[in-house]
């Protein structure tokens, strides 16, 4: 049953859109669009409530009937089109958004037999972060480790560019990426780090066992401390004139070399 959106929830959505601190304080974020909301519904994330516009309600009666039948515990609010346009974060909104609770992920939650993980060191561009998460999902990664200094993965720009993959790949935050990598090494993982001055080419390395691929900021790269503890330091050959690759593209090349070897 559709309800009127209370002012408290309206204020929460507006604040979640603009402030990382508000997202942390309330332990939730929001996603927009039918695909993102549908992916959230299929996941084990807590959906606090869903907001739809009048236009969406008129155009998607079958979806709303199934939603009410299958998940009657989720609060469903309808707002006038003009009101929805004020809270949306997209240029051409589809008229549906969901507020979703954070998911607490520990290392043991993402350990798999022969796992492949990605660890991110100071990745601060939202578009790159979202693309990396989406690529990790496509490559079948067991988890993404978010180091201190990275952009907030629940930033609306990250959420949009991840295109639903936030609900497929476990995301582990760490304030001490060195300690996390050391713990994974103790569990049998090899740490493979990209570096422009490396001597080895990425496809010369064995990606078929337990691995953590570490990617760093495009300007500064991975920290020297991480390079020092890495089992393999590799580079991607670039015969052209460009000095470096976009970090999301570089990760895609690394991840799918691992996929190729594992297949």
N, C-alpha and C positions, 0 to 999 in steps of 0.2 A: 504494500500500500504506500502510495506516494505521500510524503509529508512536506510541510513548509520548512525551509532551511532556517534554523534558529540563528540569531545574530552571533552567538558565541562560536558556532561552527563556521559562519561566514568570515568572522575575524581571524579564526585559526587558519583557514585556507590562504587568506591574503598574507598572513605573516609567514606561513610555510614557504610561500613563493619567494619571499624577499630575504629571509634570514636563516643562515645555517644554525645560529644559536637557538632560534625558536624550534627548528627541526630537532636539534639535540635535546632541548628541554622537554619537548613533548614526545620525543622518541617516535616520530612519524614523519612521513613525507607524502606527496601526492603525485599521481600520474594522470595523464589525460589521454583521451582517444579510446575508441572501442577495442583496438588490439591490445593496448597496454592493460586496460581494465580486465579484459577477458583472460589475459595471461596471469594477472594477479588472482583472479577468481579460481584458476586451475592450480595455483600454487598453495603452499602451506603458510603464506603470510597472513597476518591478521588484517582484515579489511574493516576499518572503523566505520566508514559510511561512504555512500556514493551520491554524487550530485549530478543531475541531468537538467538540460534546458527543456523548455516547452517544445521546441522543434524536434529535439531528439525523441522526446516522449511520443510525439505524433508519428514519427517515421520508424520507430523501432518497437512496436507493440509486442511482437513475438518474443524479442529478446527480453523485454521487461517482464513478460508473463513467466518465462522460464526462470528468470532471476528471482522473482518473488516466490516461485514454487520450490526451487532448488536451494535457495539460501534465504529463508524467511527471517533469519536472525540479523541480516545486514540492513541497517537503516538506509532508506532510499528517499532522497530529497529532490524535489523539483523546484526550479526557479525560473522566472521570466527570462526570455532571451537576452534582454538588455542587461539583466543582473548577471547572467552567466558571462557575458562579454567583459564584464568588469573584473571577474576573478580568473579568467583564463590566462594562460601564459603562452598561447599559440596565436599565430596570425589568422589562421583559418580553423577555428575550433570545431570539433565534431559534436560538442555538446554533452560530453560525459567525462567525469573525473572521479577518482577514488582517493580517499585518504587512507594510508596504509601504515601499519606499525613497523618499526625497525625489527630486524631479526638478529638475535644474538648468536653469533657463530664462533665456535672455538676450533682449535686445530684438529682435535679428534673428530669433529663433525665433517671435516673435508678430506680426511685420510681415506684413500681407496687403494686397492691392490694395483700396483704399478701406476701410481697417480702421475698426472702432469698438472703443475700449477704455474701461475704467473704471479710474480711479486713486483710491485711498482714502487719506485723510489722517486718521490717528488714530481710526479706527473701532475701538472697544474692546469692544463688546458681541458675544459669540460668536454669539448668535442672529441678530443683524443681519448679521454677516459671512457666516454660512452662507447666509442668504436672499439676500444680494447676489450671492454667487457663483452660486447656483442661478438667479437672475434673469438674470445676465449670460449664462449658458449658454443659457437659453430665448430670449434676444434675439439670440443668434448673435454675441456679443462675441468679438473675436480674442484678448483676454487681460485679466487683472485685475492691476493694479499695486498692490502692498501696500507702503505707506509705513511708515517708522519710527514706532513708537508705536501701530501697529495690534495688535489681538489676534492671537495665533498662529493661523494658518489650520488647523493640525493639532491644535488643541485638540479633544478628543472632542465637545464641544458644537457646535463649528463643523462638524465632519465630519458629525454627525448631521443638522444642519439643512440642509446643502448637498445631502444626498440623492443622492450619486453624481456631482454636477456637478464635484467636484474632479478627476475623471478626464477631463472633457470640455474644460475651459477652462484654458489655460496660466496659471500664477500666477507673477508676477515680483516678487521681493522687491527693495526698494531702500532704502539708508540715506540717500539724498539724492533725495527726490522732485522737488525743484526741478530738479536736473540731469537727471533722467530725462525730465521734461516738456519741458525745453529741447531735449533730444536729439530727442524725437519731433516737436517743432515744426520742427526743422531738416529732418526727413524729410517735411515737408509737412502735418503734422497741425495742426488747430486745437484749442485747449484751451477747453472749455466748462465753466464752474464755476457751481455753485448758491450763491446768497447771498440771505438774507432781505431785504436792502436794495437788491437789484438793481432797475433800472428796466424791463428787458426781461422779457417773459413767455417761458417756455421754448419755446412753439410759434411764436414769432416768429423763431426762429433756424433756420438751415439745418443740418440734421443729415445731409445726403446725401453729404458728402465725408469725408475722413479726419478723425476726431475722437477726442478723449479727454475723457470726461465725468468731472469731479472731484467727489467727494462727501466731506464732512467730518463730524467728530464732531457729534452732535446738539446738544450744549450750546455748544460753541465755534465750530462751523462750520469752513470751510476757512481756512487761515492767510492773513493779509494778503499775504504774499509770493506765494502762489499766485494770489490774486485780482489782484494787480498785473500778473502776466505773462499772465493769461488773455486770450484773444481775444474771448470772450463771457462776460458774467456775467449769469445769468438767475435768475428766481424762478418758483415754481409758484403760480398764483393760489389763494388760500384765502378764499372769501367767508364761511366760518363763523367761529366764535369761537376755535378752536384757534390757539395761537401758532406751532406748527410741526408738521411731519409727521415720523413715524418715518423714519429715513434710508433704510431698506430700501424702504419704500413710495415715498419720493421718487425713489429711483433707478429703481424700476420705471416710474414715470410718465415720467421722462426717457428711459429706454432704449426704451420702446415708442412714444414719439413719434418717436424715430429710426427704429425699425422701420417705423412707419406711413409716414414720408416716403420711406424707401428702397423700400418695396413700391410 
